[in-house]
Amino acid sequence: MPPMEESKAGAVEASIELEHAIGFSGTPGCLFYHPSGEHFVFAAGGTVVIQSFLDPHDQHFLSGHTGPITCMCMSKSGRYFASGQNGEDSDVLVWDFESKKMLYRLSEHDHGVKCISFSDDELLLCTVGIDSDKKMIIWDLSNGYIVCNQKSNPQPTNCVTWGGMVKDIKRRDTDKYLLVTSGAKTSVLWELDPFLGELTAEQVHTTGRGEQVRENTIVDFSGDKETIYCGTTSGDFGLINVRLKKLMKTVPACRLGILSLLSWPEGVICGGGDGTITTFDSRLIDRQQCKLDGPVIAMSFSPDKAELVAGTSTGFVYRVRLEGLQTLLVCENHCAHVKCVAYAPESSDKFATASMDNTIRIWDAGDYTVLTTATVKDAGAPTCLVYSLDMLITGWEDGKIRAHDVDSGSPLWIIDNAHRGGVTALALSHNQRFILTGGKEGEVRVWELRTRELVSHLKEHTLPVRSIALYEDNFHAISCSRDRSFLCWDLRSERKITSHQQRMGGINSVALSKDQTVVLTVGQERRVTSWDLRDQNPTNVRDLSPNLDDEAMTIALSHDGTLFATAGTSMLIKLWDLATLELLAVGEGHSGLVNDLKFSPDDRQIVSVGDDGNVFVWNCYV
């Protein structure tokens, strides 16, 4: 870390940079094995991440979306990537792999982007909107202009892919492009004249009297472009003859639907909702099968097609050798909102997170592998987390406090009915002998750790307690609530010492300075406020954003007492000088509400977690 410097005005100079993203989103089709053979590419919330297979620290981040990425595609050579999103800014971003820069922002879709695909020659890009958008657009990649705009068909369209060039009667390539869209009950073949900007469509015929009707989820052309394979929600895949434009047959593959599909010279590979990867030979006879942890929602070939990278909706990424279907776990991630993060005291080499996927995980801060996983079922969402050297203590929406062993993840004990309506805040004493908890009905309670008995019950707040901070002496604590107040408690006498009220809105989080003379609060007032407990009025107030549109959900102080960080609805990590409340640096990356963040004990890193399912590790330079 560079030495600490101070500007002429006395403010500390600091910056942050995104070091690592833990957060394969589990979005169907958003995982690719790059043709370089050294990297894989995936969507982490609203960020495209390029990561080395060999070095977990070798990551590149492509940021530009304002919401979670809903679809991605890679060009045949790996030169381009494209990503789309839903919402007001339903743009498609085209990225250059070599420069790691955005080439185009394509802003024609109105409500959302469902699927995208590059042409084989990498000259064109097709984007299809969601059902309410109803647009199918072909883009020229040489200038970013629209070649043609058509109403999408079928509706809704679930997938699109290119099939090279249209063939004449002698099966020779013409100057027209061929592509297929597929979705509800049917597939449509399109012929594109790029010079006239004309698209003509012809629906694929199904045989029989409706028994072949399927909801298609994924399509891919065979190597000779004469056959289209269509994966379906019923767990089989269909074969469409391109020349006849007719569905020829269906082949059963798995249970719970086909979510990913690849064609290769030997046949077809299907990824199923039941977690299976099944290979079929050229006669469409299943030959091999392996099972992964969770539905297989993305697969992509290595350059030599000797292996593939596969991702599951539960957040696991694997490398799969096609000879024998041997699997190797590359990384694992949370697959739902991540609610809280914590470091153990005096230990910067590990941190813990808790997620709405019902797991608590301890991560190695060196290589970002998972050291321990604890699973909790039927408890609602986790709300708060503390990490001691020998146990993980969590609060849950079902009103229980749970402890798990840090080495095995096995449950140690449970405090039933700790708070009616749910546990909302948690703090561990510095001597690790007791915990303080806050509840949804405004109560603060003290529990003895050894016996798990209730020691004190403190009730002054009228709305949920959102955060608790404990003094170094373990005798005094501060709690904040959505009732606009924060209170200082004497835990020995079980009474309130001071009460301070914010002028507007509830308080979401509170932090105590290292010298324990300054209290910082953030909340619905959308400001950061500095308090001295001896004065009823704030000593300093700073707007979190110029237009007051950023509500901070969490605040964390550095252990050296010079900096603090905030995060919330703006999806930005903001680093501030504690002495002056001046904004020093801003970190962009999250694409959803940021729920929690913490400084590492050595203050070299910040870990943030959010509703986008991401765990972001930031380097902090002072």
Helices and strands as residue ranges (DSSP letters): E 15-22, E 31-33, E 39-44, E 47-52, E 59-63, E 69-74, E 80-85, E 92-96, E 101-106, E 113-118, E 124-129, E 135-140, E 145-151, E 157-167, E 173-183, E 187-193, E 198-203, E 216-221, E 227-232, E 236-241, E 246-252, E 258-264, E 267-272, E 276-280, E 286-291, E 296-301, E 307-312, E 316-321, E 326-332, E 338-343, E 350-355, E 359-364, E 370-375, E 382-387, E 391-396, E 401-405, E 411-415, E 423-428, E 434-439, E 443-448, E 453-459, E 465-470, E 476-481, E 485-490, E 495-501, E 507-512, E 519-523, E 527-531, E 540-543, E 552-557, E 563-568, E 572-577, E 583-588, E 594-599, E 605-610, E 615-621
